[in-house]
Amino acid sequence: MSSKDSKDKPWGGRFDEPTDAFVEAFTASVGFDQRLYYFDIEGSKAHARMLDKVGVITADECKHIIEGLDDILGDIERNDFAWSVSLEDVHMNIEARLTERIGEAGKKLHTGRSRNDQVATDIRLYLRGEIDFIVSELKRLQTGLLEVAEREAATIMPGFTHLQVAQPITFGHHMLAWYEMLVRDVARLVDCRKRVNVMPLGSAALAGTSYPLDREYTAQLLEFDSVSNNSLDAVSDRDFVIEFCAAGALIMTHLSRFSEELVLWASAQFDFIELPDRFCTGSSIMPQKKNPDVPELVRGKSGRANGNLIALLTLMKGQPLAYNKDNQEDKEPLFDTVDTLKGSLRAFADMMPHVQVKRENSLRAAKQGFSTATDLADYLVGKGVAFRDAHEVVGKAVRYGVENGKDLSDMSLTELQQFSSAITEDVFEVLTLEGSAASRDLLGGTAPQQVRMQIERARKQIS
């Protein structure tokens, strides 16, 4: 079975037989690239204004083109636009409808450009706006983390290494660790946007064009920072898509790590936090269950972002210059990463300010596992004991505690002095969890005072 005559297509003059119906459907991208419609229309309007400025089309033709494109935009947004697979993609669908509406002037719009530079421009316009929105969602999540950090600036919890109790920290300090990951995520996206905001339009198919285009004027209309320097590279470059998806994969990796901790902390075994009911679900068979579905799903969705990045790297690795049909496969991984990021960030930004910390439980957990052992070693160093000797002394004290079921803070002075005569009555000042946390009073430390200072700095940073 064949489709309608290829001569009915905008590029059909070269062909004597119609496109096979399966091939037409297989090669069409309109099913997914139609979401670029707004940017395709904006790019086309700017191109028309530039063609008018340089005298390639008349002012009257430009006026009709822009009015026609605005009408088509309205049709699409009212869901009154019939997308045609036979017209392959968003560009040819819009151009065909424009020509149908305004006649000969519509056929002149494509002068001096190709779908190759057109789609590259559309994707950049689309991604530029999505980056701006995602950065705003990252900052909204950062603000939520700072709210929790401020509430819990002095709340003691165990800090872990190897998922074993290591040292006491404050819950606020832990939230600020998450915040710092997002600082890097924002910086990567802001930097990526600089390379996104370069205009390829005017590169045409691969070699530029003989028409006297004013590319700088078009870039100004579309608010690009600059124009591309090489037409071959401009139409085939997808580095900016890969770079964004790499940054997206890192964001999702961070959210996955956050999710893992939230899932653990919400479990009965940890019981450090209570997640809001509206972000959880129940079991169809076990009435007692409150499942942390949002963090679990975000943790799972990180795999999509990683997969999209690998797909794009693999897509580009074997392509010679310039444009190849392979590049049609760039959009679905990009769109999926954008959608995954936006959904996951919205869920976290909405949820985090309402997480309730069970302070007594986190304090109780910090008392387990000899979390002040390092403090005792530091105390001995302060008394003139070499650190390695102090380390051995504390190790022996911990072994004694394990055998007798006692934490260091529960041991008597006599018990502690059997391991070192340097230990005196003042040792108990450093063996309290609060004292341990407060002693880390340096830039980047877990002391409540430092946490509050860091929150103040952070709020200025994201304002």
C-alpha positions as CSV (number, residue, x, y, z in Angstrom):
1,M,0.0,0.0,0.0
2,S,1.3,3.5,-0.8
3,S,0.5,6.9,0.5
4,K,-0.7,9.8,-1.6
5,D,1.5,11.0,-4.4
6,S,4.8,12.3,-3.3
7,K,4.3,15.2,-5.7
8,D,1.7,16.5,-3.2
9,K,4.5,16.9,-0.6
10,P,6.5,20.1,-0.4
11,W,9.6,18.2,-1.5
12,G,7.8,16.0,-4.1
13,G,9.2,17.4,-7.3
14,R,12.1,14.9,-7.4
15,F,10.0,11.8,-7.0
16,D,8.1,9.6,-9.5
17,E,6.4,7.2,-7.1
18,P,4.5,7.8,-3.9
19,T,6.0,7.1,-0.5
20,D,5.2,3.6,0.9
21,A,2.4,4.1,3.6
22,F,4.4,2.2,6.2
23,V,7.6,4.2,5.4
24,E,5.6,7.4,5.7
25,A,4.3,6.5,9.1
26,F,7.7,5.0,10.2
27,T,9.6,8.2,9.3
28,A,7.1,10.7,10.4
29,S,7.8,12.7,13.6
30,V,4.7,14.8,13.9
31,G,3.3,12.5,16.6
32,F,5.9,13.9,19.0
33,D,7.5,17.0,17.5
34,Q,4.1,18.8,17.3
35,R,4.8,20.0,20.9
36,L,7.3,22.4,19.3
37,Y,4.5,24.2,17.4
38,Y,4.8,27.4,19.4
39,F,8.5,27.7,18.9
40,D,8.2,26.8,15.2
41,I,5.7,29.6,14.7
42,E,7.8,32.1,16.7
43,G,10.8,31.2,14.6
44,S,8.9,31.4,11.4
45,K,7.5,34.9,12.3
46,A,11.0,36.1,13.1
47,H,12.3,34.7,9.8
48,A,9.5,36.4,7.9
49,R,10.3,39.7,9.5
50,M,13.9,39.3,8.5
51,L,13.0,38.4,4.9
52,D,11.0,41.6,4.8
53,K,13.8,43.6,6.2
54,V,16.3,42.4,3.6
55,G,13.8,42.7,0.7
56,V,13.3,39.1,-0.1
57,I,9.6,39.3,0.5
58,T,7.3,42.4,0.6
59,A,5.9,44.1,3.7
60,D,2.5,43.0,2.6
61,E,3.6,39.4,2.2
62,C,5.2,39.5,5.6
63,K,2.0,40.9,7.2
64,H,-0.1,38.1,5.7
65,I,2.4,35.4,6.8
66,I,2.5,36.6,10.4
67,E,-1.3,37.0,10.5
68,G,-1.7,33.5,9.1
69,L,0.8,32.0,11.6
70,D,-1.0,33.7,14.5
71,D,-4.3,32.2,13.2
72,I,-2.7,28.8,13.1
73,L,-1.4,29.2,16.6
74,G,-4.9,29.9,17.8
75,D,-6.2,26.9,16.0
76,I,-3.6,24.6,17.6
77,E,-4.2,26.0,21.1
78,R,-8.0,25.5,20.7
79,N,-7.2,21.9,19.6
80,D,-8.7,22.8,16.2
81,F,-5.7,21.8,14.0
82,A,-5.6,18.4,12.2
83,W,-2.1,17.1,12.3
84,S,-1.2,15.0,9.2
85,V,1.3,12.1,9.2
86,S,1.6,12.5,5.5
87,L,3.2,15.9,6.1
88,E,5.8,14.3,8.3
89,D,6.6,16.9,10.9
90,V,5.5,20.0,12.8
91,H,7.2,22.3,10.2
92,M,5.5,21.0,7.1
93,N,2.2,20.7,8.8
94,I,2.3,24.4,9.7
95,E,3.7,25.5,6.4
96,A,1.1,23.6,4.4
97,R,-1.7,25.0,6.5
98,L,-0.3,28.5,6.1
99,T,-0.1,28.2,2.3
100,E,-3.7,26.8,2.2
101,R,-4.8,29.9,4.1
102,I,-2.9,32.7,2.6
103,G,-1.8,31.4,-0.8
104,E,1.4,32.2,-2.7
105,A,2.9,34.2,0.2
106,G,2.9,31.1,2.4
107,K,5.2,29.4,-0.2
108,K,7.8,32.1,0.3
109,L,8.2,31.7,4.0
110,H,10.8,28.9,3.6
111,T,13.1,31.0,1.5
112,G,16.6,30.9,2.8
113,R,16.1,28.1,5.4
114,S,15.9,24.3,5.6
115,R,14.1,22.1,8.0
116,N,17.6,21.3,9.2
117,D,18.3,24.7,10.7
118,Q,14.6,25.2,11.4
119,V,14.3,22.2,13.8
120,A,17.6,23.0,15.4
121,T,16.3,26.5,16.1
122,D,13.0,25.2,17.4
123,I,14.6,22.8,19.9
124,R,16.9,25.5,21.2
125,L,13.9,27.9,21.7
126,Y,12.0,25.1,23.4
127,L,14.9,24.0,25.7
128,R,15.8,27.5,26.7
129,G,12.4,28.0,28.2
130,E,12.3,24.6,29.9
131,I,15.7,25.3,31.5
132,D,14.4,28.5,32.9
133,F,11.4,26.7,34.4
134,I,13.4,23.8,35.8
135,V,15.8,26.2,37.4
136,S,12.9,27.9,39.1
137,E,11.6,24.6,40.4
138,L,15.1,23.7,41.7
139,K,15.1,27.0,43.6
140,R,11.6,26.3,44.9
141,L,12.9,22.9,46.2
142,Q,15.9,24.6,47.7
143,T,13.6,27.1,49.5
144,G,11.7,24.2,51.0
145,L,14.9,22.5,52.2
146,L,15.9,25.7,53.9
147,E,12.6,25.8,55.7
148,V,13.1,22.3,57.1
149,A,16.8,23.1,57.9
150,E,15.8,26.2,59.9
151,R,13.1,24.3,61.8
152,E,15.6,21.5,62.6
153,A,18.8,23.5,63.0
154,A,19.5,22.0,66.4
155,T,17.7,18.6,66.0
156,I,20.2,15.8,66.6
157,M,20.3,12.8,64.3
158,P,22.9,10.2,63.5
159,G,25.2,10.9,60.7
160,F,26.0,7.7,58.7
161,T,28.9,6.2,56.8
162,H,28.4,2.7,55.3
163,L,24.8,3.1,56.7
164,Q,26.2,2.7,60.2
165,V,26.1,5.4,62.9
166,A,29.2,7.5,62.6
167,Q,28.9,10.9,64.4
168,P,26.0,13.0,65.6
169,I,24.9,15.7,63.3
170,T,22.0,18.1,63.1
171,F,19.0,17.4,60.8
172,G,19.4,21.0,59.5
173,H,22.9,20.2,58.4
174,H,21.7,17.1,56.5
175,M,19.1,19.2,54.7
176,L,21.8,21.7,53.7
177,A,23.8,18.8,52.2
178,W,20.9,18.2,49.8
179,Y,20.7,22.0,49.2
180,E,24.3,22.1,48.1
181,M,23.7,19.3,45.6
182,L,21.0,21.4,44.0
183,V,23.3,24.5,44.0
184,R,25.6,22.6,41.6
185,D,22.5,21.4,39.5
186,V,21.4,25.0,39.1
187,A,24.9,26.1,38.1
188,R,25.1,23.4,35.5
189,L,21.8,24.3,33.9
190,V,22.6,28.0,33.9
191,D,25.9,27.2,32.2
192,C,24.3,24.8,29.7
193,R,21.8,27.5,28.8
194,K,24.6,29.7,27.4
195,R,25.4,27.0,24.8
196,V,21.7,26.4,24.1
197,N,21.1,30.1,23.3
198,V,23.0,30.2,20.1
199,M,20.9,30.6,16.9
200,P,21.5,28.1,14.0
201,L,18.8,29.7,11.7
202,G,20.4,30.9,8.5
203,S,22.6,27.8,8.2
204,A,19.9,26.3,5.8
205,A,20.5,22.7,4.9
206,L,24.3,22.6,5.7
207,A,26.1,25.3,3.6
208,G,24.3,28.5,4.4
209,T,22.4,30.4,1.7
210,S,23.0,32.8,-1.1
211,Y,20.1,35.0,0.1
212,P,21.2,38.2,1.9
213,L,19.9,37.1,5.3
214,D,20.4,39.3,8.4
215,R,21.1,36.6,10.9
216,E,21.9,39.0,13.7
217,Y,18.5,40.7,13.3
218,T,16.7,37.3,13.5
219,A,18.7,36.4,16.6
220,Q,17.7,39.7,18.1
221,L,14.0,39.1,17.4
222,L,14.3,35.6,19.0
223,E,16.5,36.8,21.9
224,F,19.4,34.6,21.1
225,D,22.8,35.7,22.6
226,S,24.6,35.0,19.3
227,V,24.5,33.2,16.0
228,S,26.3,30.0,15.1
229,N,29.7,30.3,13.3
230,N,29.7,27.3,11.1
231,S,26.6,26.1,9.1
232,L,27.7,22.4,9.0
233,D,28.1,22.2,12.8
234,A,25.0,24.3,13.4
235,V,22.5,21.9,11.7
236,S,24.0,18.7,13.1
237,D,25.0,19.8,16.6
238,R,23.1,18.2,19.4
239,D,25.7,18.7,22.1
240,F,23.4,21.1,23.9
241,V,20.7,18.4,24.1
242,I,23.2,15.9,25.4
243,E,24.6,18.4,27.9
244,F,21.1,19.2,29.2
245,C,20.3,15.5,29.5
246,A,23.5,14.9,31.4
247,A,22.6,17.7,33.8
248,G,19.1,16.2,34.0
249,A,20.5,12.8,34.8
250,L,22.6,14.3,37.7
251,I,19.5,16.1,39.0
252,M,17.6,12.9,39.0
253,T,20.5,11.1,40.6
254,H,20.4,13.6,43.4
255,L,16.6,13.3,43.8
256,S,17.0,9.5,43.9
257,R,19.5,9.8,46.7
258,F,17.1,12.1,48.6
259,S,14.3,9.6,47.9
260,E,16.3,6.7,49.3
261,E,16.9,8.5,52.6
262,L,13.3,9.6,52.8
263,V,12.1,6.0,52.3
264,L,14.5,4.8,55.0
265,W,13.6,7.5,57.4
266,A,9.9,7.0,57.0
267,S,10.2,3.2,57.7
268,A,9.3,1.8,61.1
269,Q,12.9,0.7,61.5
270,F,14.2,4.4,61.4
271,D,11.0,6.3,62.1
272,F,12.7,9.7,61.8
273,I,10.1,11.5,59.7
274,E,6.4,11.6,58.9
275,L,5.6,12.2,55.2
276,P,2.4,14.1,54.4
277,D,-0.5,11.7,53.8
278,R,-1.2,13.4,50.4
279,F,2.2,12.2,49.1
280,C,1.7,8.6,50.2
281,T,-0.7,5.7,49.3
282,G,-2.0,2.7,51.1
283,S,-2.0,-1.0,50.5
284,S,-4.9,-2.9,48.9
285,I,-4.6,-5.7,51.4
286,M,-2.6,-4.4,54.4
287,P,-4.7,-1.7,56.1
288,Q,-1.8,-0.5,58.3
289,K,0.5,0.5,55.4
290,K,1.5,4.0,54.4
291,N,3.7,3.7,51.4
292,P,6.2,6.5,50.4
293,D,5.2,6.2,46.8
294,V,6.4,9.7,45.7
295,P,10.0,9.2,46.8
296,E,10.0,5.6,45.5
297,L,8.7,6.7,42.1
298,V,11.1,9.5,41.8
299,R,13.9,7.1,42.7
300,G,12.7,4.8,39.9
301,K,12.4,7.6,37.4
302,S,16.1,8.4,37.7
303,G,16.6,5.4,35.5
304,R,14.7,7.0,32.6
305,A,16.9,10.1,32.8
306,N,20.1,8.0,32.7
307,G,18.7,5.9,29.8
308,N,17.9,9.0,27.8
309,L,21.4,10.3,28.2
310,I,22.9,7.1,27.0
311,A,20.4,6.9,24.1
312,L,21.5,10.4,22.9
313,L,25.2,9.7,23.2
314,T,24.7,6.5,21.2
315,L,22.6,8.4,18.7
316,M,25.3,10.9,17.9
317,K,28.4,8.8,18.1
318,G,28.4,7.4,14.5
319,Q,27.0,10.3,12.5
320,P,29.1,12.0,9.8
321,L,28.4,15.7,9.1
322,A,26.0,17.2,8.5
323,Y,22.3,16.4,9.2
324,N,21.1,12.8,9.2
325,K,17.7,11.4,9.7
326,D,19.1,9.8,12.9
327,N,18.6,13.1,14.5
328,Q,14.9,12.7,14.5
329,E,15.5,10.4,17.5
330,D,16.8,13.3,19.6
331,K,13.4,14.7,20.6
332,E,11.7,11.9,22.5
333,P,14.6,11.3,25.0
334,L,14.9,15.1,25.4
335,F,11.1,15.5,26.0
336,D,11.0,12.6,28.4
337,T,13.9,14.0,30.4
338,V,12.2,17.4,30.6
339,D,8.9,15.9,31.6
340,T,10.5,13.6,34.2
341,L,12.5,16.5,35.7
342,K,9.5,18.8,35.9
343,G,7.2,16.2,37.5
344,S,9.8,15.0,40.0
345,L,10.9,18.5,41.0
346,R,7.3,19.6,41.5
347,A,6.6,16.6,43.7
348,F,9.6,17.2,45.9
349,A,9.2,21.0,46.0
350,D,5.5,20.5,47.1
351,M,6.3,17.8,49.6
352,M,9.5,18.8,51.4
353,P,8.3,21.8,53.4
354,H,5.6,19.6,55.0
355,V,7.9,16.7,56.1
356,Q,7.6,16.4,59.9
357,V,10.7,15.3,61.9
358,K,10.3,13.0,64.8
359,R,13.0,14.6,67.0
360,E,12.9,12.1,69.9
361,N,13.4,9.2,67.6
362,S,16.3,10.7,65.7
363,L,17.9,11.7,69.0
364,R,17.5,8.1,70.3
365,A,19.1,6.7,67.2
366,A,22.1,9.0,67.5
367,K,22.7,7.5,71.0
368,Q,23.3,4.2,69.4
369,G,26.5,3.0,67.8
370,F,29.0,5.0,69.9
371,S,28.6,8.1,67.8
372,T,30.7,10.3,70.2
373,A,33.8,8.0,69.8
374,T,35.6,10.5,67.6
375,D,34.8,13.2,70.2
376,L,36.5,11.2,72.9
377,A,39.5,10.7,70.7
378,D,39.7,14.4,70.0
379,Y,39.4,15.0,73.8
380,L,42.4,12.8,74.4
381,V,44.4,14.6,71.8
382,G,43.6,17.8,73.6
383,K,45.0,16.2,76.7
384,G,48.4,15.6,74.9
385,V,47.8,12.0,73.7
386,A,48.9,11.3,70.2
387,F,46.0,10.7,67.8
388,R,46.9,7.1,67.0
389,D,47.2,6.3,70.6
390,A,43.9,8.1,71.3
391,H,42.3,6.1,68.5
392,E,43.4,2.8,70.2
393,V,42.2,3.9,73.6
394,V,38.8,4.7,72.3
395,G,38.6,1.5,70.3
396,K,39.2,-0.4,73.5
397,A,36.5,1.6,75.3
398,V,34.0,0.9,72.5
399,R,34.8,-2.8,72.7
400,Y,34.2,-2.7,76.4
401,G,30.9,-0.9,75.8
402,V,29.8,-3.5,73.2
403,E,30.5,-6.3,75.7
404,N,28.7,-4.6,78.5
405,G,25.8,-2.9,76.6
406,K,26.9,0.6,77.5
407,D,27.4,3.7,75.4
408,L,30.4,5.9,76.1
409,S,28.2,8.5,77.7
410,D,26.7,5.8,80.0
411,M,30.1,4.7,81.4
412,S,31.4,6.0,84.8
413,L,34.5,8.0,85.1
414,T,36.2,5.0,86.7
415,E,35.3,2.8,83.8
416,L,36.7,5.3,81.3
417,Q,39.9,5.9,83.2
418,Q,40.8,2.2,83.0
419,F,41.6,3.0,79.3
420,S,43.6,6.2,79.9
421,S,44.6,8.2,82.9
422,A,44.3,11.4,80.8
423,I,40.5,11.2,81.1
424,T,39.1,13.4,83.8
425,E,35.7,14.7,84.9
426,D,35.3,17.2,82.1
427,V,35.1,14.3,79.6
428,F,31.3,14.2,79.9
429,E,31.0,17.7,78.4
430,V,32.2,16.2,75.1
431,L,30.3,12.9,75.3
432,T,26.9,14.5,75.0
433,L,25.3,14.5,71.5
434,E,24.5,18.2,71.7
435,G,28.0,19.0,72.8
436,S,29.5,16.9,70.0
437,A,27.4,18.7,67.4
438,A,28.0,22.1,68.8
439,S,31.8,21.6,68.8
440,R,31.8,21.4,65.0
441,D,31.5,25.2,64.9
442,L,33.4,26.0,61.8
443,L,32.5,26.9,58.2
444,G,30.6,23.9,56.8
445,G,30.2,22.2,60.1
446,T,27.1,20.7,61.7
447,A,26.9,23.1,64.7
448,P,23.5,24.7,65.0
449,Q,25.1,28.2,64.8
450,Q,26.8,27.3,61.6
451,V,23.6,25.8,60.1
452,R,21.7,29.0,60.8
453,M,24.5,31.1,59.2
454,Q,24.6,28.9,56.2
455,I,20.8,29.2,55.8
456,E,21.1,33.0,55.8
457,R,23.8,32.8,53.2
458,A,21.8,30.4,51.1
459,R,18.6,32.6,51.1
460,K,20.6,35.5,49.7
461,Q,22.1,33.1,47.1
462,I,18.7,32.1,45.7
463,S,16.8,35.3,46.1
